Amino acid sequence: MGSAVSDDKMLARIAALLRQAEGTDNAHEAEAFMAAAQRLATATSIDLAVARSHADKRTPAQMPIQRTITIGAAGTKGLRTYVQLFVVIASANDVRCDVASNSTFVYAYGFSEDIDATHALYASLVVQMVRASDGYISSGAHRPTPTITARLNFQLAFGARVGHRLTEARDQTQREAKKDRRRAPGTAIALRNKDLELRDYYRSASRARGTWQASRATAGYSSAARRAGDRAGRRARLGSASELSGARSALER
């Protein structure tokens, strides 16, 4: 199984899920589409991990890589919440991240299919996060909390909830794959080896010092904004197919 071919098929199928997601206003259906997209990304990643474990010779395309993901321009407000969203999506897709001190970009470490899936999900969900927070601020429900405080807290909670949902979908898919010995014998071993390989690659490639924390913000805390952001994160769905199709061109290699 070729990595590039499988990756392209995965992105095309996710695009089909996005078109379905855009056709529903039902929050439960939208959540199901989002979970389905994550399960598809995980299933593809598992298949490729198993294929790599059986390969006599590994090609460069089957090795972990590093990519630079641009988050935004220096000085843009709220970049930390954008980074948090990318990082939690990455975590659910076996991608490790180092974050620039000013949150303008992220170094992503992982296998190409996992970074592609992460960026595709991020390209959709970041638009939803901004729209949802704009709606919350426009409603005036955040008052008397200052706007910047409410926006940052809303977006932090949105990202945390989305990350939780994606991780649940990932874990479910992995459990099912490990149980289905007829379909993928050695799946657990392949995933373990993948984790070890990525860990070794990250240790050798990363030059990061310290640990990045999304919640280290100076704007204060708002429990109401956090609750609103959490609710929006529960309702979040994947965005338009056009956002996905542009995701790969936005990656800086």
Secondary structure, DSSP 4 states (H G I P E B T S, - for coil): --HHHHHHHHHHHHHHHHHHHHT---HHHHHHHHHHHHHHHHHHHHHHHHHHHH-SS--GGGS-EEEEEE---TT-TTHHHHHHHHHHHHHTTT-EEEE-TTSSEEEEEE-HHHHHHHHHHHHHHHHHHHHHHHHHHHHTTTTTS-HHHHHHHHHHHHHHHHHHHHHHHHHHHHHHHHH-TTTSTTHHHHHHHHHHHHHHHHHHH----S---TT--SS---HHHHHHHHHHHHH-----HHHHHTHHHH-B-
